[in-house]
Amino acid sequence: MTEPAFRWPSSVEVTIDSLGQGGAGVGRWQDRPVFVAGALPGEHVRTRLVERRDGWARGDLVELLSAPAPERITPPCPVFGTCGGCDWQYHTDQSQRESKAAILAEQLRHVGRLSDVVVLPTAAAAPWEYRTTARFHIAQTAIGFYAHGGREVVELEACPLLDPRINTALGRLRPLLPLEGLRDVTLRVSSTTGQVHALLDGRGEATWRPWARRWQAADPSISGISSATRNGWIMLAGLPYLEEDMGGVSLRIAPTSFFQANVERARAVLGELQARLTLTPATRLLDAFCGVGTFLLPLARQVGQAWGIEEHPAAIGDAEASAKAQGIANVTLLTGKVENLIGDIAAPLDVVLLDPPRRGIEPLALKALLRQPPAQIAYISCHPGTLARDVRALVAGGYGLQLAQPFDFFPQSSHIESLVILQRSAE
């Protein structure tokens, strides 16, 4: 890496003024921002710099030089700070929620250039035992998450963020290790049925079937075990799918299909969409990143016509199977990239739901959307910065911000999920 022109020392002392996107405390040294992992507003700290640029630097908390912030607590997890699984256990649940709302507001003001934005308080969630999906890394008999900043496996007896049924399955898996060629195991539990599915990743799936049958025999909660392949997945034992209820619709979920890791919060977002959007038998709805139909299929029951676009074929297969099983016949599902397919939907749209990956909406997709602008847009985001960037483009295209609110999908983590609803301004 090229050395910056500005000469940074190896460590600096700063007073933390705020928390930035990504969760680090933000202070200033010689009028340049310094991002300090583990620091809280109001604290004066010494930080060892691990990344230096001309305009900013990033560091780790070495020493607290002042009284701790009132929000600071002792992390309850014994491997916090070593394990890379979460990063915010050192401040209270209330502080985390307030910080997420403040970060979203700052991004909408700074990146989105909205001067009068109002962000509602973060919609609270259970602070522990909420994750219904987790990917574990394996090194011989050790199983856990990667260490913070590295690829060493931090062995876990249990994780306090996980649904207890995943921790139980983890405990029953451990005595069956090692398994030659196995690198990762993803465990997903259905909050509806209590069944657990295991997706294995590594080299050796052709020889894993007898081992998979032994695991399933040792753990009655395991309904199915599959193996990831270059082209998708193959079954090793048991049933291929889980079922999850969303708004009275039973959704099929394939081993490689994405589904929200906090199902209770996903249901809360669905409820907000149903309350805030104009959904009538005359409504034409598009879910532009529909996945397995998480929001699309429950909302389709309230509208006249609905379309879903999804790049992942297995997820589209799940959505098709669920729609057929539930008798939802007013949905058209399209496989591919949003920017390539959104222009193919000829009918004028009334409501568009956007739930993109962290990178946000591709510019071509935004341009196509604005050529036939719907009355309402609901944007579910997992990155406040790209959300604010896209909201800026939509506001410039004639929309007003109707709602902005974080939903606490990931307590104890700086990860921020948000819901924004935009209304087309009157001509």
N, C-alpha and C positions, 0 to 999 in steps of 0.2 A: 504494500500500500504506500502511495506517495505521501511523504511527510507534509503536513499542512504548513502554510506560510506563517501562520500565527503560532507562536511558541508556547505550547501548553506545558505546565509541569506534570509530574507523574501523579500528583494528588493535589486537591484544592479543598478549601473550606467554603461552604456556601450556606445561606439560609433559604429554606424551601418555602416558596410562595404559593405553589399550587401543585396539582397532579396533572400530568399530561396524558395524551392518548398513549396507550401502552402501559399505563399504571405507574410510571416512575415519578418521583418528586422532581419539581422544576425549580432551580435556583439560578442565580446569575453570578458570573465571575468575569470581571473586567468587561462588563456589559454584554457578555455572551452567555446564552443559556447552557446550563449544565443539567443533564437528566440523571437523577440518582435513584437507582433501584432500591427499594426498601425504605425510603425516606417519606415523611409526612409533612404537610404544611405546618409552618411555625417552628420546625426543628432546625437547629444549626448543626451541620454535620461535616465530617471529613469524608471525602470520597476518593477512592483510587480510580483514576481514569482508565477505561478499557478501550475507548474509541475517541479519537480526536480529529476534528475537522476545523477548517478555518472559522466557521461561524458558530460551532457548537461542540459539545463534548458529552460523552456518556460514561457513567461510572457506577461502581458498587459502593454501598454504605460500608465504611470501615469503622467509624466511631461517631457516636452521638455526643455532641459537645454541649448540648443544652438539656433542659428538662424535656422528657418525651412529650409528644403531643397528647392531649387528653384522650384522643381516639385510639392510641396505641395499646395493644393487648399482647399477651404471650400466645403465640400460635399453638393451638392444641395438638396438632399433628406432630409426632416425634421425628418425622423425616422432612418437615417443612424446611426449606432453604437448601436442602440437598436434592430432594426430588424436584423434577421440573414440571410436576403436574399442575400446580396452582401457585399464585404469586401474591395474594392479598390477605392471607390469614392474620397478618399482624395489625389490622385495624378492625374496628367493630363492624357488625353487619350494617348498622345505620350509617356509619361513615362511608362504607363501600357504596351503598345506594345513593347517598348524597353526592359522592364523587362522580359516579357514573352519569347522573343527571347534569352535573356541572361540566363534565368533559363533553357530553353531547351538545350542550348549549354553546360552549366555546367553539367547537368545530363548526356548528351552524352559523355562528357569527363570523368567525375568522375565515373559514374556507367557503362556506355558503354565502357569506356577505349579506346575512339577514340581520338588520340592526335591532329589530323589535321582537326577536324570537322569544317565545315562552315555552319552556320544557316542563312537562308535568313531572311530579316526583316518580322515581323509579318504582315500577310495580313489583312489590316484594314477593319473595318466594321462600320456601323452606331452605335454611342456610346449609343444611347437611343432608346426606343420603338422597340426593335428588338425581344423580346421573344414572340413566338407564342403559348407557352404552360406554364401554371403555376398551381401549386397545392396549394390551400388555405386551411388553418386550421380554424375550426369553434368552438367557445365557446359561446353557446346561440346565441345572436345577433351580437357578435363580429366575424369578418372575416378578416384574414390577414395571415402573415407568423409568424413562431415561432420566439421568441426573441433569440438574440445571446446567445448561450450556455445554452438554457433552452427550456421549452415547453409552456411558456406563450404566448398567441396569441397577437401579436402586430397588432392592428387594422389599416387597410389601407383605405384611401379614394380612392387612386389610386397609382400605382407603375410606376415610370418613365421608367423602363426597359421594360414594357409590351407593346405589340401592343395595340394601343388605343381601338381597338374593344374588347379586353379582359377587359380593364378598364370600358368600357361602360356596358358590361355584368355584371361585378362585381357590379356596381352601381344599376343595375336593380334587382339584386339578393338580395341585403341587406334588402329591405323592406319586403321581404317574409320570413325572419328568425324571430324566431327560427323554426327548424324542428326537431322533436324528433328523436334522434338516429343518427343524421348527424354529422360526424366528419370532413370530408374533401370533397372538391370539386376541381376537376381538370378541368380547362377550356382550350380548344385548339381551335385556330382559323385557318382556311385554308387561307393561303396567296393568294391562287388561286381563291377561290370562295367567301371569306369573311364570310362563315358560321362558327358558333361556336358550338362545342359539349361540353357537361358537363358530367363528370363522377363523380357520388356520391359514397362516401364510409362511412360506418357506420353500424348501426343495425336498421332495420326497412324498408327495401326496399319493403316489401310486402304492406306497407301502404303509400308508397311515390307516387304512380301513380297520384292521384288527384292533389297533390301539384305540381308534375312535369308538368302536363298539365296547371296549373295556371301560372307557371313560363314561359312556352313556349308562352302562350297567352300574357304575359306581356312584352316579349322580342322577337321581330320578327327575331333577328339575331340567336337565338338558334334553330339550325336545328334538334338537337336530345339530349335526356337526358337518360343516362344509369346508372346502378348501378353495382359496383364491387361485385362479389361473390367469394366464395372459389374456384370455378372452372372456373372463367372467368368473365362474365358480363351478365346482362339481360337488355333489353330495357324497359324504363318507358314511353317515349313519343317521337314521331318524328322519324327521320331517324337514322339508326345505324352507318353509316360511314361518314367520311369526304373524300374529294378528294384533292390531292396535286400534282402539276405538277413538275416533275424533268426531265429536258432535253427533253421535248416533250412527256414524258410518264406520263399518269395520274395514280397516285398511290392511291389505296384504303387504308384507315387507320382505323382500328377497335379501339374502345374506350380504350382497354388495350394494344395496340401495341405501341412499342417505335417508336418515330419519332423525328428527331432533333428539338430542341427548337428554333434554329436560322436557318430558312429555306434558307435565302439569302446566309448565309455562307456555308450551305450544297451544294447549287448550285455552289458556287465558287470552292469548293473542287472537285465536279464532273467535272467542266471545266478543272481543273488542271490535273485530272486523264486522261481525254480525250486528253489533249495536251501532256502529258509526257509518257503515256504507249503505247506499241506497240500493236495496236488493228487492226486486219485485218480479212478478212473472213476465214483465216486459224487458227486464235488464239483460244486456249482453255483456258477459264477463270474460276476461282473459286472465289466466294465471300464467305469467311468462316464465316462471321457473318452478314448475308444478311438482317436481319430484314424484312421489308415489300417490299424489293427490291429497296431501296432508290438509291443505286449506281448500283446494279446488272442489273436491267431491262433496264435503259438507255444504259449501256455499252454493254448489250447483243445484241443490235441492230447493233453493230459494229464488232462482232466476229462470229466465226463459231459455237462454242458450249460453253455453260455456265452452271455452277452449283452453287447452293446456299445452304448453311447450316445455319440453325437457330434453336435455342432451343425452342423458344416460338411458340406454335402451332397457335395461333391467327395471328401472323405475317406471318407465312408461308401461312395460308389461305388467307391473304390479297395479298401476292405476287402471289399466284396461280390465284386468281381472276383478278388481274391487268394484268398479263401476258396473260391470256385468252382473256380479253376484248381488249387488244392492239394487239392481233395477234402475240405475241412473242412466237414462238414455239420451239426455240432452247435452252430452259432453263430446267434443271432438279433440282427440289427442294427437299431437304432432311431435316427431322425434327429430331433434337437431338443435342448432344454435338459434337463440332468440333473434339475433341480428339478421339471420338468413330467412327466418320464417314469419316474422311478425307482419311483414308486408303482404303475405299470402292470405291473411284473414281479411276478406273483402268487406264483411259487414261492419258498419260503424260500431264502435265499442262504447259502453257506458262506464264500466269499471274495469281497471287494470290492476292486478296484483303483481308486485315485483318482489322477489325474494332471492337476490343474486348471491354468488359467492363473494368473498372478501374484496375482490377487485372491482366490484360494482357493475354498473351497466355499461356495455360497450357503446361508444359514441354513435355507431351506425344504428343500433337498436333505439337509442334515445331519439335520433332524428326521425326514424320511421314512426315511432310512437307519436311524435309531435306533428307529423303530417296529418294524422287523423286523431286528434286529441280526445280522449275520453273525458267524461265529466269529473270522475274521481280516480285518483291513483293512490293505492296503499303500498308503501315501500317498507318491507321488513329487511333490516340491515344487520350484518354482523361486524361492520367496521364504520365507526362514526365519520372518519375522514372521507372515504369514498361516498358514503351517504350524503354528506354535506356538499361534495363536489357535484353529485348528480342532482340534488335538490336545487342547487344554484342554476343548473341548466333548465330544469323544469320550471322554476319561477320565471326565468327569462323567457320561457316559452308560453307564459300566460297563466301559471298556476299560483295559487296562494296557499300558504301553509296553514292547515286546519288543526293538526294535532302532531305533537312530537313527544314521545315518551319512551324511556328505556324500560325494558322488561328484564328482570334479573334471572336470566337463564343460567348463569354461572356464578353463584355466590362463591366467595373466597378467591375469585379470579378477577383480573382487570378487564376481561373480555366483556364487551358491551353489545347486547342485542337491543335494537330499537325498532319502534313502529312510528312511521310518519304517514300522515294522510294529507293529500293535497287536493284542492278543489279548483276546477277550472274557473277562472275569473269570467264574469259576465262581459260580453263584448261591448 
